[in-house]
């Protein structure tokens, strides 16, 4: 599955403007931006994949374009998809990217495979 390159460029620009050190990885059929070796924000097709604080999850789902992230038949805790109409403006994309960056220090790293 391809991902939206223009959206990827927009996310890169925001991360660079905020002087965030990040690494890009292809995963889950899209592109993931890793911050502090943890999944922070990503792009799957034309949607933003946002890793946010589970404490604001329900409230986030009320925002324009936001929906549960569901790969396995059940929602993934603390992850949401934001459809294109919810990240149309730079302010909207910065809002979601900001939520991801705010949660990143508290997020758990995935276990490394040996």
Secondary structure as GFF3:
##gff-version 3
##sequence-region A 1 114
A	DSSP	alpha_helix	5	17	.	.	.	ID=ss1
A	DSSP	beta_strand	23	27	.	.	.	ID=ss2
A	DSSP	beta_strand	30	35	.	.	.	ID=ss3
A	DSSP	beta_strand	38	44	.	.	.	ID=ss4
A	DSSP	beta_strand	47	51	.	.	.	ID=ss5
A	DSSP	three_ten_helix	54	56	.	.	.	ID=ss6
A	DSSP	alpha_helix	57	60	.	.	.	ID=ss7
A	DSSP	beta_strand	66	68	.	.	.	ID=ss8
A	DSSP	beta_strand	79	82	.	.	.	ID=ss9
A	DSSP	three_ten_helix	84	86	.	.	.	ID=ss10
A	DSSP	alpha_helix	90	104	.	.	.	ID=ss11
###
